[in-house]
Amino acid sequence: MAFIELISPEAATGLLARIYDAALKRAGKIFNILRVQSLNPPVLRESMSLYQSIMFGESPLSRAQREMIAVVTSHENSCHY
């Protein structure tokens, strides 16, 4: 079984703590998809920026269409997210 070290919210400092705080305000919890990137907060920040651009940025697709594409893709890949 693979093991990936994660930094808990209680142990987070600096940029990671700010990212975790924003996640808590936004979603009420910190999803594992964020925690798995916790060892490299600058990459996590950029990953979140990409996600926000894709899901909330300017696009000919509606938010509902983008969510539908994400759900179908996740389902086809047997991915919880």
Biopython code that builds the backbone (N, CA, C, O; Angstrom):
import numpy as np
from Bio.PDB.StructureBuilder import StructureBuilder

atoms = [
    (1, "MET", "N", (0.838, -1.174, 0.000)),
    (1, "MET", "CA", (0.000, 0.000, 0.000)),
    (1, "MET", "C", (0.890, 1.246, 0.000)),
    (1, "MET", "O", (1.869, 1.323, 0.742)),
    (2, "ALA", "N", (0.541, 2.198, -0.825)),
    (2, "ALA", "CA", (1.313, 3.432, -0.933)),
    (2, "ALA", "C", (1.069, 4.309, 0.288)),
    (2, "ALA", "O", (0.004, 4.250, 0.903)),
    (3, "PHE", "N", (2.051, 5.114, 0.631)),
    (3, "PHE", "CA", (1.928, 6.042, 1.741)),
    (3, "PHE", "C", (2.393, 7.411, 1.279)),
    (3, "PHE", "O", (3.486, 7.557, 0.731)),
    (4, "ILE", "N", (1.566, 8.396, 1.502)),
    (4, "ILE", "CA", (1.918, 9.769, 1.175)),
    (4, "ILE", "C", (1.837, 10.573, 2.464)),
    (4, "ILE", "O", (0.796, 10.601, 3.120)),
    (5, "GLU", "N", (2.919, 11.218, 2.821)),
    (5, "GLU", "CA", (2.931, 12.048, 4.018)),
    (5, "GLU", "C", (2.012, 13.249, 3.809)),
    (5, "GLU", "O", (2.047, 13.897, 2.763)),
    (6, "LEU", "N", (1.201, 13.531, 4.805)),
    (6, "LEU", "CA", (0.287, 14.660, 4.762)),
    (6, "LEU", "C", (0.563, 15.571, 5.947)),
    (6, "LEU", "O", (0.920, 15.107, 7.030)),
    (7, "ILE", "N", (0.397, 16.850, 5.738)),
    (7, "ILE", "CA", (0.522, 17.800, 6.834)),
    (7, "ILE", "C", (-0.886, 18.117, 7.330)),
    (7, "ILE", "O", (-1.736, 18.571, 6.564)),
    (8, "SER", "N", (-1.121, 17.878, 8.593)),
    (8, "SER", "CA", (-2.441, 18.110, 9.172)),
    (8, "SER", "C", (-2.700, 19.610, 9.297)),
    (8, "SER", "O", (-1.763, 20.407, 9.303)),
    (9, "PRO", "N", (-3.962, 19.987, 9.395)),
    (9, "PRO", "CA", (-4.275, 21.412, 9.591)),
    (9, "PRO", "C", (-3.635, 21.978, 10.849)),
    (9, "PRO", "O", (-3.235, 23.142, 10.864)),
    (10, "GLU", "N", (-3.533, 21.184, 11.894)),
    (10, "GLU", "CA", (-2.943, 21.644, 13.143)),
    (10, "GLU", "C", (-1.440, 21.916, 13.011)),
    (10, "GLU", "O", (-0.897, 22.755, 13.729)),
    (11, "ALA", "N", (-0.776, 21.217, 12.104)),
    (11, "ALA", "CA", (0.670, 21.372, 11.920)),
    (11, "ALA", "C", (1.028, 22.352, 10.806)),
    (11, "ALA", "O", (2.200, 22.683, 10.622)),
    (12, "ALA", "N", (0.029, 22.813, 10.067)),
    (12, "ALA", "CA", (0.289, 23.708, 8.937)),
    (12, "ALA", "C", (0.745, 25.085, 9.412)),
    (12, "ALA", "O", (0.252, 25.617, 10.406)),
    (13, "THR", "N", (1.697, 25.641, 8.672)),
    (13, "THR", "CA", (2.180, 26.992, 8.946)),
    (13, "THR", "C", (2.267, 27.764, 7.635)),
    (13, "THR", "O", (2.201, 27.178, 6.555)),
    (14, "GLY", "N", (2.413, 29.071, 7.737)),
    (14, "GLY", "CA", (2.654, 29.904, 6.565)),
    (14, "GLY", "C", (1.613, 29.755, 5.486)),
    (14, "GLY", "O", (0.411, 29.770, 5.751)),
    (15, "LEU", "N", (2.094, 29.608, 4.248)),
    (15, "LEU", "CA", (1.224, 29.515, 3.084)),
    (15, "LEU", "C", (0.236, 28.357, 3.216)),
    (15, "LEU", "O", (-0.944, 28.518, 2.904)),
    (16, "LEU", "N", (0.694, 27.209, 3.667)),
    (16, "LEU", "CA", (-0.196, 26.057, 3.797)),
    (16, "LEU", "C", (-1.315, 26.351, 4.793)),
    (16, "LEU", "O", (-2.467, 25.995, 4.544)),
    (17, "ALA", "N", (-1.004, 26.980, 5.894)),
    (17, "ALA", "CA", (-2.035, 27.327, 6.873)),
    (17, "ALA", "C", (-3.065, 28.268, 6.252)),
    (17, "ALA", "O", (-4.262, 28.136, 6.508)),
    (18, "ARG", "N", (-2.606, 29.211, 5.443)),
    (18, "ARG", "CA", (-3.536, 30.140, 4.788)),
    (18, "ARG", "C", (-4.418, 29.404, 3.779)),
    (18, "ARG", "O", (-5.610, 29.690, 3.674)),
    (19, "ILE", "N", (-3.843, 28.465, 3.044)),
    (19, "ILE", "CA", (-4.623, 27.677, 2.080)),
    (19, "ILE", "C", (-5.659, 26.835, 2.811)),
    (19, "ILE", "O", (-6.819, 26.787, 2.404)),
    (20, "TYR", "N", (-5.247, 26.171, 3.887)),
    (20, "TYR", "CA", (-6.170, 25.354, 4.680)),
    (20, "TYR", "C", (-7.289, 26.233, 5.260)),
    (20, "TYR", "O", (-8.454, 25.838, 5.227)),
    (21, "ASP", "N", (-6.956, 27.404, 5.786)),
    (21, "ASP", "CA", (-7.969, 28.297, 6.344)),
    (21, "ASP", "C", (-8.992, 28.694, 5.278)),
    (21, "ASP", "O", (-10.194, 28.711, 5.544)),
    (22, "ALA", "N", (-8.518, 29.010, 4.085)),
    (22, "ALA", "CA", (-9.418, 29.372, 2.989)),
    (22, "ALA", "C", (-10.307, 28.187, 2.619)),
    (22, "ALA", "O", (-11.490, 28.367, 2.331)),
    (23, "ALA", "N", (-9.750, 26.987, 2.626)),
    (23, "ALA", "CA", (-10.540, 25.791, 2.312)),
    (23, "ALA", "C", (-11.628, 25.577, 3.356)),
    (23, "ALA", "O", (-12.761, 25.240, 3.014)),
    (24, "LEU", "N", (-11.291, 25.768, 4.614)),
    (24, "LEU", "CA", (-12.291, 25.624, 5.677)),
    (24, "LEU", "C", (-13.416, 26.637, 5.520)),
    (24, "LEU", "O", (-14.584, 26.304, 5.719)),
    (25, "LYS", "N", (-13.074, 27.865, 5.167)),
    (25, "LYS", "CA", (-14.098, 28.896, 4.969)),
    (25, "LYS", "C", (-14.965, 28.583, 3.758)),
    (25, "LYS", "O", (-16.170, 28.833, 3.768)),
    (26, "ARG", "N", (-14.349, 28.033, 2.715)),
    (26, "ARG", "CA", (-15.052, 27.762, 1.468)),
    (26, "ARG", "C", (-15.919, 26.506, 1.560)),
    (26, "ARG", "O", (-17.068, 26.513, 1.119)),
    (27, "ALA", "N", (-15.376, 25.435, 2.128)),
    (27, "ALA", "CA", (-16.058, 24.134, 2.067)),
    (27, "ALA", "C", (-16.417, 23.559, 3.438)),
    (27, "ALA", "O", (-17.137, 22.565, 3.528)),
    (28, "GLY", "N", (-15.916, 24.180, 4.494)),
    (28, "GLY", "CA", (-16.208, 23.667, 5.824)),
    (28, "GLY", "C", (-15.333, 22.499, 6.242)),
    (28, "GLY", "O", (-15.478, 21.981, 7.349)),
    (29, "LYS", "N", (-14.434, 22.082, 5.375)),
    (29, "LYS", "CA", (-13.496, 21.002, 5.670)),
    (29, "LYS", "C", (-12.331, 21.069, 4.702)),
    (29, "LYS", "O", (-12.368, 21.813, 3.722)),
    (30, "ILE", "N", (-11.308, 20.300, 4.977)),
    (30, "ILE", "CA", (-10.152, 20.235, 4.086)),
    (30, "ILE", "C", (-10.151, 18.860, 3.439)),
    (30, "ILE", "O", (-9.876, 17.855, 4.095)),
    (31, "PHE", "N", (-10.454, 18.820, 2.169)),
    (31, "PHE", "CA", (-10.531, 17.552, 1.444)),
    (31, "PHE", "C", (-9.129, 16.966, 1.246)),
    (31, "PHE", "O", (-8.141, 17.695, 1.170)),
    (32, "ASN", "N", (-9.069, 15.651, 1.166)),
    (32, "ASN", "CA", (-7.786, 14.958, 0.996)),
    (32, "ASN", "C", (-7.070, 15.355, -0.289)),
    (32, "ASN", "O", (-5.844, 15.272, -0.356)),
    (33, "ILE", "N", (-7.803, 15.780, -1.300)),
    (33, "ILE", "CA", (-7.170, 16.214, -2.550)),
    (33, "ILE", "C", (-6.230, 17.403, -2.281)),
    (33, "ILE", "O", (-5.247, 17.592, -2.997)),
    (34, "LEU", "N", (-6.534, 18.194, -1.255)),
    (34, "LEU", "CA", (-5.633, 19.281, -0.855)),
    (34, "LEU", "C", (-4.515, 18.757, 0.020)),
    (34, "LEU", "O", (-3.351, 19.109, -0.171)),
    (35, "ARG", "N", (-4.863, 17.919, 0.978)),
    (35, "ARG", "CA", (-3.859, 17.403, 1.914)),
    (35, "ARG", "C", (-2.754, 16.634, 1.220)),
    (35, "ARG", "O", (-1.605, 16.658, 1.663)),
    (36, "VAL", "N", (-3.092, 15.948, 0.127)),
    (36, "VAL", "CA", (-2.082, 15.139, -0.550)),
    (36, "VAL", "C", (-1.007, 16.017, -1.203)),
    (36, "VAL", "O", (0.076, 15.536, -1.534)),
    (37, "GLN", "N", (-1.313, 17.294, -1.382)),
    (37, "GLN", "CA", (-0.342, 18.233, -1.954)),
    (37, "GLN", "C", (0.307, 19.112, -0.896)),
    (37, "GLN", "O", (1.006, 20.071, -1.221)),
    (38, "SER", "N", (0.076, 18.785, 0.367)),
    (38, "SER", "CA", (0.481, 19.671, 1.460)),
    (38, "SER", "C", (1.983, 19.834, 1.630)),
    (38, "SER", "O", (2.422, 20.814, 2.234)),
    (39, "LEU", "N", (2.782, 18.913, 1.121)),
    (39, "LEU", "CA", (4.229, 19.038, 1.264)),
    (39, "LEU", "C", (4.827, 20.112, 0.360)),
    (39, "LEU", "O", (5.977, 20.513, 0.534)),
    (40, "ASN", "N", (4.035, 20.573, -0.609)),
    (40, "ASN", "CA", (4.524, 21.595, -1.531)),
    (40, "ASN", "C", (3.457, 22.685, -1.686)),
    (40, "ASN", "O", (2.762, 22.732, -2.702)),
    (41, "PRO", "N", (3.327, 23.553, -0.690)),
    (41, "PRO", "CA", (2.275, 24.571, -0.723)),
    (41, "PRO", "C", (2.253, 25.460, -1.974)),
    (41, "PRO", "O", (1.163, 25.789, -2.442)),
    (42, "PRO", "N", (3.401, 25.867, -2.540)),
    (42, "PRO", "CA", (3.316, 26.674, -3.760)),
    (42, "PRO", "C", (2.640, 25.912, -4.913)),
    (42, "PRO", "O", (1.878, 26.502, -5.679)),
    (43, "VAL", "N", (2.911, 24.630, -5.035)),
    (43, "VAL", "CA", (2.255, 23.839, -6.082)),
    (43, "VAL", "C", (0.767, 23.698, -5.773)),
    (43, "VAL", "O", (-0.067, 23.785, -6.673)),
    (44, "LEU", "N", (0.435, 23.480, -4.502)),
    (44, "LEU", "CA", (-0.969, 23.400, -4.098)),
    (44, "LEU", "C", (-1.693, 24.700, -4.444)),
    (44, "LEU", "O", (-2.812, 24.672, -4.957)),
    (45, "ARG", "N", (-1.066, 25.822, -4.168)),
    (45, "ARG", "CA", (-1.664, 27.126, -4.482)),
    (45, "ARG", "C", (-1.948, 27.235, -5.978)),
    (45, "ARG", "O", (-3.028, 27.668, -6.378)),
    (46, "GLU", "N", (-0.983, 26.844, -6.797)),
    (46, "GLU", "CA", (-1.158, 26.929, -8.255)),
    (46, "GLU", "C", (-2.209, 25.936, -8.745)),
    (46, "GLU", "O", (-2.961, 26.233, -9.674)),
    (47, "SER", "N", (-2.262, 24.768, -8.127)),
    (47, "SER", "CA", (-3.278, 23.769, -8.464)),
    (47, "SER", "C", (-4.674, 24.321, -8.178)),
    (47, "SER", "O", (-5.590, 24.158, -8.983)),
    (48, "MET", "N", (-4.826, 24.972, -7.034)),
    (48, "MET", "CA", (-6.112, 25.574, -6.685)),
    (48, "MET", "C", (-6.460, 26.708, -7.652)),
    (48, "MET", "O", (-7.622, 26.883, -8.018)),
    (49, "SER", "N", (-5.466, 27.462, -8.055)),
    (49, "SER", "CA", (-5.691, 28.543, -9.009)),
    (49, "SER", "C", (-6.173, 27.990, -10.350)),
    (49, "SER", "O", (-7.093, 28.537, -10.959)),
    (50, "LEU", "N", (-5.551, 26.910, -10.803)),
    (50, "LEU", "CA", (-5.982, 26.271, -12.051)),
    (50, "LEU", "C", (-7.417, 25.788, -11.932)),
    (50, "LEU", "O", (-8.229, 26.024, -12.826)),
    (51, "TYR", "N", (-7.737, 25.105, -10.823)),
    (51, "TYR", "CA", (-9.108, 24.618, -10.605)),
    (51, "TYR", "C", (-10.107, 25.782, -10.639)),
    (51, "TYR", "O", (-11.144, 25.699, -11.296)),
    (52, "GLN", "N", (-9.785, 26.854, -9.931)),
    (52, "GLN", "CA", (-10.705, 27.988, -9.891)),
    (52, "GLN", "C", (-10.886, 28.624, -11.269)),
    (52, "GLN", "O", (-11.987, 29.053, -11.614)),
    (53, "SER", "N", (-9.823, 28.685, -12.048)),
    (53, "SER", "CA", (-9.930, 29.225, -13.402)),
    (53, "SER", "C", (-10.806, 28.350, -14.286)),
    (53, "SER", "O", (-11.629, 28.846, -15.055)),
    (54, "ILE", "N", (-10.616, 27.040, -14.164)),
    (54, "ILE", "CA", (-11.404, 26.110, -14.980)),
    (54, "ILE", "C", (-12.877, 26.148, -14.593)),
    (54, "ILE", "O", (-13.749, 26.189, -15.460)),
    (55, "MET", "N", (-13.155, 26.135, -13.290)),
    (55, "MET", "CA", (-14.535, 26.022, -12.842)),
    (55, "MET", "C", (-15.271, 27.360, -12.754)),
    (55, "MET", "O", (-16.493, 27.393, -12.894)),
    (56, "PHE", "N", (-14.565, 28.446, -12.529)),
    (56, "PHE", "CA", (-15.229, 29.728, -12.309)),
    (56, "PHE", "C", (-14.819, 30.811, -13.300)),
    (56, "PHE", "O", (-15.427, 31.880, -13.330)),
    (57, "GLY", "N", (-13.791, 30.549, -14.116)),
    (57, "GLY", "CA", (-13.315, 31.550, -15.065)),
    (57, "GLY", "C", (-14.218, 31.675, -16.277)),
    (57, "GLY", "O", (-15.211, 30.963, -16.423)),
    (58, "GLU", "N", (-13.842, 32.595, -17.130)),
    (58, "GLU", "CA", (-14.595, 32.836, -18.355)),
    (58, "GLU", "C", (-14.576, 31.590, -19.233)),
    (58, "GLU", "O", (-13.527, 30.979, -19.437)),
    (59, "SER", "N", (-15.746, 31.219, -19.751)),
    (59, "SER", "CA", (-15.854, 30.006, -20.559)),
    (59, "SER", "C", (-17.173, 30.016, -21.313)),
    (59, "SER", "O", (-18.158, 30.581, -20.837)),
    (60, "PRO", "N", (-17.199, 29.392, -22.492)),
    (60, "PRO", "CA", (-18.488, 29.244, -23.188)),
    (60, "PRO", "C", (-19.388, 28.207, -22.499)),
    (60, "PRO", "O", (-20.577, 28.121, -22.806)),
    (61, "LEU", "N", (-18.829, 27.424, -21.574)),
    (61, "LEU", "CA", (-19.611, 26.421, -20.855)),
    (61, "LEU", "C", (-20.192, 27.023, -19.583)),
    (61, "LEU", "O", (-19.561, 27.847, -18.922)),
    (62, "SER", "N", (-21.398, 26.598, -19.256)),
    (62, "SER", "CA", (-22.005, 27.045, -18.006)),
    (62, "SER", "C", (-21.346, 26.316, -16.836)),
    (62, "SER", "O", (-20.643, 25.324, -17.025)),
    (63, "ARG", "N", (-21.582, 26.816, -15.638)),
    (63, "ARG", "CA", (-21.049, 26.146, -14.444)),
    (63, "ARG", "C", (-21.611, 24.732, -14.350)),
    (63, "ARG", "O", (-20.884, 23.801, -14.003)),
    (64, "ALA", "N", (-22.889, 24.562, -14.653)),
    (64, "ALA", "CA", (-23.514, 23.235, -14.607)),
    (64, "ALA", "C", (-22.844, 22.281, -15.599)),
    (64, "ALA", "O", (-22.611, 21.115, -15.277)),
    (65, "GLN", "N", (-22.538, 22.764, -16.788)),
    (65, "GLN", "CA", (-21.870, 21.921, -17.780)),
    (65, "GLN", "C", (-20.480, 21.522, -17.312)),
    (65, "GLN", "O", (-20.072, 20.374, -17.491)),
    (66, "ARG", "N", (-19.753, 22.450, -16.718)),
    (66, "ARG", "CA", (-18.416, 22.141, -16.215)),
    (66, "ARG", "C", (-18.487, 21.105, -15.099)),
    (66, "ARG", "O", (-17.683, 20.174, -15.062)),
    (67, "GLU", "N", (-19.442, 21.263, -14.192)),
    (67, "GLU", "CA", (-19.618, 20.289, -13.114)),
    (67, "GLU", "C", (-19.970, 18.915, -13.679)),
    (67, "GLU", "O", (-19.468, 17.897, -13.203)),
    (68, "MET", "N", (-20.837, 18.889, -14.700)),
    (68, "MET", "CA", (-21.230, 17.622, -15.318)),
    (68, "MET", "C", (-20.011, 16.924, -15.928)),
    (68, "MET", "O", (-19.846, 15.715, -15.768)),
    (69, "ILE", "N", (-19.178, 17.663, -16.609)),
    (69, "ILE", "CA", (-17.967, 17.087, -17.202)),
    (69, "ILE", "C", (-17.063, 16.528, -16.103)),
    (69, "ILE", "O", (-16.505, 15.441, -16.250)),
    (70, "ALA", "N", (-16.921, 17.264, -15.013)),
    (70, "ALA", "CA", (-16.087, 16.801, -13.899)),
    (70, "ALA", "C", (-16.654, 15.527, -13.282)),
    (70, "ALA", "O", (-15.899, 14.605, -12.974)),
    (71, "VAL", "N", (-17.964, 15.462, -13.099)),
    (71, "VAL", "CA", (-18.594, 14.277, -12.504)),
    (71, "VAL", "C", (-18.431, 13.064, -13.409)),
    (71, "VAL", "O", (-18.072, 11.985, -12.939)),
    (72, "VAL", "N", (-18.689, 13.230, -14.692)),
    (72, "VAL", "CA", (-18.567, 12.112, -15.627)),
    (72, "VAL", "C", (-17.129, 11.626, -15.706)),
    (72, "VAL", "O", (-16.879, 10.420, -15.719)),
    (73, "THR", "N", (-16.187, 12.554, -15.759)),
    (73, "THR", "CA", (-14.772, 12.183, -15.810)),
    (73, "THR", "C", (-14.359, 11.423, -14.555)),
    (73, "THR", "O", (-13.686, 10.396, -14.638)),
    (74, "SER", "N", (-14.761, 11.924, -13.404)),
    (74, "SER", "CA", (-14.429, 11.248, -12.146)),
    (74, "SER", "C", (-15.048, 9.855, -12.099)),
    (74, "SER", "O", (-14.398, 8.891, -11.696)),
    (75, "HIS", "N", (-16.297, 9.759, -12.510)),
    (75, "HIS", "CA", (-16.970, 8.449, -12.506)),
    (75, "HIS", "C", (-16.263, 7.461, -13.430)),
    (75, "HIS", "O", (-16.026, 6.313, -13.055)),
    (76, "GLU", "N", (-15.936, 7.901, -14.607)),
    (76, "GLU", "CA", (-15.268, 7.020, -15.583)),
    (76, "GLU", "C", (-13.895, 6.567, -15.076)),
    (76, "GLU", "O", (-13.431, 5.482, -15.429)),
    (77, "ASN", "N", (-13.260, 7.375, -14.269)),
    (77, "ASN", "CA", (-11.944, 7.028, -13.715)),
    (77, "ASN", "C", (-12.038, 6.413, -12.317)),
    (77, "ASN", "O", (-11.024, 6.234, -11.642)),
    (78, "SER", "N", (-13.257, 6.094, -11.891)),
    (78, "SER", "CA", (-13.498, 5.537, -10.550)),
    (78, "SER", "C", (-12.857, 6.391, -9.461)),
    (78, "SER", "O", (-12.260, 5.876, -8.516)),
    (79, "CYS", "N", (-12.993, 7.688, -9.614)),
    (79, "CYS", "CA", (-12.381, 8.653, -8.695)),
    (79, "CYS", "C", (-13.455, 9.296, -7.835)),
    (79, "CYS", "O", (-14.471, 9.763, -8.350)),
    (80, "HIS", "N", (-13.238, 9.322, -6.534)),
    (80, "HIS", "CA", (-14.184, 9.931, -5.605)),
    (80, "HIS", "C", (-14.395, 11.409, -5.923)),
    (80, "HIS", "O", (-15.497, 11.927, -5.737)),
    (81, "TYR", "N", (-13.362, 12.090, -6.398)),
    (81, "TYR", "CA", (-13.464, 13.514, -6.661)),
    (81, "TYR", "C", (-13.967, 13.755, -8.053)),
    (81, "TYR", "O", (-14.121, 14.905, -8.464)),
]
sb = StructureBuilder()
sb.init_structure("model")
sb.init_model(0)
sb.init_chain("A")
sb.init_seg("    ")
for serial, (resi, resn, name, xyz) in enumerate(atoms, 1):
    if name == "N":
        sb.init_residue(resn, " ", resi, " ")
    sb.init_atom(name, np.array(xyz, "f"), 0.0, 1.0, " ", f" {name:<3s}", serial, name[0])
structure = sb.get_structure()
